[in-house]
Amino acid sequence: MAPLIIAHRTAPPYAPENSLEGMRVAFDQGADAVEIDLHMSLDQRPFLLHDKLMLRTTGWPLPPELTPSFVIRRLRLKGGIEPVPSLARALDALPEAKIVAVDVKTPWAILPLLSEVKRREIATRTLVWTPSALCARYASRRNPGWEVAYYKDFDDADSNRAFIDKARRLGAQAVSLDWRAVDAELVSYAHGAGLRVYSWHKDFELTPEKLASGLDGLITDHPAKARQVLAAFAAG
């Protein structure tokens, strides 16, 4: 089965990252899912932001966690005129048949995320991603059956196997692995532990060996190109 094509940060080469416009562009390019990043404001409101500081994406020099929500709502994403989206606005914009992967950057953002997903009854279309072991354990135990992915970047097989074992102990249902380490043997090891496998290929080439590894999800900045490469690989 072909892997899901997941637009990284809503495909920033074509629209502002973590934007509603980026979501539209990603799905127009054939993405099955979009990945968004979640930070919390000072007054505990969830917004789509990636960095610890908002300077690069909005020009505001402070972290989201030290900025009130009324200020964040007035900021505009660089490269467009769109304000910083809230989690609610992003989920409102999610098409019916599409999937959202939410990378929880502020650990306590897991609380409003789980609440909002449950309220909207979209657990089957939501992938919860986190680099926090505490977050992964909490989300998995509070919501059995929901897909929670634990992620770290290791480029050697031994570290990745140990990481996969830890993800299984945490109760996660998936892992995201460094593209450089992905091969059929490592993916098979994760599948044997009952875990689905995702990987962001960054600027590395989509080689036949990687595409044949059995990945469940391919995270990419270029959904249309990834779709074309996967189609050519399947045909050839």
Secondary structure as UniProt FT lines:
FT   STRAND          4..7
FT   HELIX           8..10
FT   TURN            12..14
FT   TURN            17..18
FT   HELIX           20..28
FT   TURN            29..30
FT   STRAND          33..40
FT   TURN            42..43
FT   STRAND          46..48
FT   HELIX           55..58
FT   HELIX           64..66
FT   HELIX           69..72
FT   TURN            73..74
FT   TURN            78..79
FT   HELIX           87..92
FT   TURN            96..97
FT   STRAND          99..104
FT   HELIX           107..109
FT   HELIX           110..120
FT   HELIX           123..125
FT   STRAND          126..130
FT   HELIX           133..142
FT   TURN            144..145
FT   STRAND          148..151
FT   HELIX           157..170
FT   STRAND          174..176
FT   HELIX           179..181
FT   HELIX           184..192
FT   TURN            193..194
FT   STRAND          196..200
FT   TURN            202..203
FT   HELIX           208..211
FT   STRAND          217..220
FT   HELIX           223..235
//
